[in-house]
Amino acid sequence: MTGEDWAGVVGAGGVFLLLIVVVWQVAATWRARMLAAREEQYRRLAAKYAELLEDNVELHRRTLEELTQARASIVSMEKMMRSIE
C-alpha cells in the first residue's frame, strides 16, 4: 500500500468515527430531553396529587363536622323524647 492508500483509509476511518460520534451525541441529547420531559410530567402529577389530597382532607373534615352535628341532633332528640315519656 502506498502513502495515498493509507491516507484514504485513515480519512475514511476518521469520517466514520466522526459520524459515530455525531450520532451518539444526537442520541444522548434526545435521551436527555426525553428524561427532562418525563421529569416535568412527574412534577405536574405530584402537584395534582397534592392538590387532590388537600381537597380530600377538606371533604373528610366537612364530613366529620356534619356527622358530629347529626349525632348532636340525635342525642338532643333522644333527650327530648325521653322527657316527653
SULBELCOR-V346108 format. One record per run of one state. SS is the DSSP state (@ for helix, = for strand, . for the rest). FROM is the first residue (numbers start at 1). TO is the last residue. If there is no record, write none. Layout:
((SS,FROM,TO) (SS,FROM,TO))
This chain:
((.,1,2) (@,3,84) (.,85,85))
